[in-house]
């Protein structure tokens, strides 16, 4: 399990999020190469501004990965 911490005083924005996702993908590729090539893994992220930013959308488009849009918060969908 890898952990990454945001440097003190820094806010998570699209560029930082992309860098973290790239490292995550590389670690996954190195540890489970057979699963990586079969599109085995799924990354769930929500509608946080960093996740929905243009730079992140462009990153996902460049990787040819399908992104399923997360629905906006709704009390009807919230777990009790």
Residue pairs with C-beta under 8 A, 6 or more apart in sequence:
2 23
2 24
2 27
4 20
4 23
6 12
6 16
10 16
12 48
12 50
13 49
13 50
13 53
14 49
14 50
14 53
14 54
14 55
14 56
15 55
16 50
17 50
17 51
17 53
17 56
18 55
18 56
18 59
21 43
21 56
21 59
22 59
24 43
25 36
28 35
28 36
28 41
29 36
32 40
32 41
35 41
39 65
44 70
45 51
45 70
46 70
47 70
47 72
47 73
50 56
57 67
60 67
71 77
